[in-house]
């Protein structure tokens, strides 16, 4: 059984026991969070009906917060001597899927 969940502006394919990296979620390590399911596949049964999926809850446990890869931003204009350098690292949260509940 696996589910497609909406997490942090993207959709992720998750199953019980998977560890997934999503955009930053407020919550301390060890706390639980829940995600909205977009699709649930249980063997040959595929559920995509919004009325049924409104009762499905995918719960996860927050493991830790990590940083993404560094992105270097360089700006340059020729003939003017204008140069600017900037860096960016996005914040992510690593979660472990604990349960997919609510589907009969």
C-alpha positions as CSV (number, residue, x, y, z in Angstrom):
1,X,0.0,0.0,0.0
2,X,1.3,3.4,-0.9
3,X,-0.1,6.9,-1.1
4,X,0.6,10.1,-3.0
5,X,0.6,13.0,-0.5
6,X,0.8,16.8,-0.8
7,X,3.7,17.9,1.2
8,X,5.4,21.3,1.0
9,X,4.1,22.4,-2.4
10,X,5.0,19.1,-4.1
11,X,3.5,15.6,-4.3
12,X,5.5,12.7,-2.8
13,X,5.0,8.9,-3.1
14,X,5.1,7.4,0.4
15,X,4.6,4.0,2.0
16,X,4.7,3.1,5.7
17,X,8.3,3.1,6.9
18,X,9.7,5.5,4.2
19,X,11.8,8.4,5.1
20,X,11.0,11.5,3.0
21,X,12.6,15.0,2.8
22,X,10.0,17.8,2.4
23,X,10.0,21.5,2.6
24,X,10.4,22.9,6.2
25,X,7.6,22.0,8.6
26,X,7.2,23.7,12.0
27,X,7.7,21.0,14.6
28,X,10.3,19.6,16.9
29,X,12.1,16.3,16.4
30,X,9.8,13.5,17.6
31,X,6.5,15.3,17.0
32,X,3.9,14.0,14.6
33,X,2.5,15.7,11.5
34,X,-0.2,14.6,9.0
35,X,-0.5,15.0,5.3
36,X,-3.4,15.2,2.9
37,X,-3.6,12.2,0.6
38,X,-4.2,12.8,-3.2
39,X,-4.2,9.2,-4.3
40,X,-4.1,5.8,-2.4
41,X,-3.1,2.5,-4.1
42,X,-3.8,-0.7,-2.2
43,X,-2.8,-3.6,-4.4
44,X,-5.2,-3.4,-7.4
45,X,-7.5,-0.9,-5.8
46,X,-6.8,2.8,-6.7
47,X,-8.6,5.4,-4.8
48,X,-8.7,9.0,-6.1
49,X,-12.2,10.1,-5.1
50,X,-12.0,13.3,-3.0
51,X,-14.9,12.3,-0.8
52,X,-13.2,9.1,0.2
53,X,-9.7,10.7,0.5
54,X,-11.0,13.3,2.9
55,X,-11.1,10.6,5.6
56,X,-7.6,9.3,4.8
57,X,-4.8,10.5,7.0
58,X,-1.1,9.9,6.4
59,X,0.8,10.5,9.6
60,X,4.5,11.0,10.0
61,X,7.1,11.6,12.6
62,X,9.6,14.4,12.3
63,X,13.2,13.1,12.5
64,X,15.2,16.3,12.0
65,X,15.8,19.5,10.1
66,X,18.4,19.6,7.4
67,X,19.6,22.1,4.8
68,X,19.5,21.6,1.0
69,X,22.4,22.1,-1.4
70,X,24.0,25.5,-1.7
71,X,22.9,27.6,-4.7
72,X,25.3,30.3,-5.9
73,X,23.7,33.3,-7.4
74,X,26.0,35.5,-9.4
75,X,24.9,38.8,-11.1
76,X,27.1,40.6,-13.6
77,X,26.6,43.6,-15.9
78,X,29.3,44.1,-18.6
79,X,31.1,47.4,-19.1
80,X,30.0,48.8,-15.7
81,X,32.0,46.8,-13.1
82,X,28.8,45.6,-11.4
83,X,29.2,42.3,-9.7
84,X,27.1,40.8,-6.9
85,X,27.4,37.4,-5.3
86,X,24.8,35.7,-3.1
87,X,24.2,32.2,-1.8
88,X,21.1,30.4,-0.7
89,X,20.4,27.1,1.1
90,X,16.8,26.0,1.5
91,X,15.5,24.5,4.8
92,X,14.1,20.9,4.7
93,X,12.5,18.5,7.2
94,X,13.2,14.8,7.2
95,X,10.1,12.8,8.2
96,X,9.4,9.1,8.6
97,X,5.9,7.8,7.5
98,X,4.3,5.9,10.4
99,X,0.7,5.1,9.2
100,X,-1.8,5.4,6.4
101,X,-5.2,5.4,8.1
102,X,-8.8,5.8,7.1
103,X,-9.2,3.5,4.1
104,X,-11.5,0.5,4.4
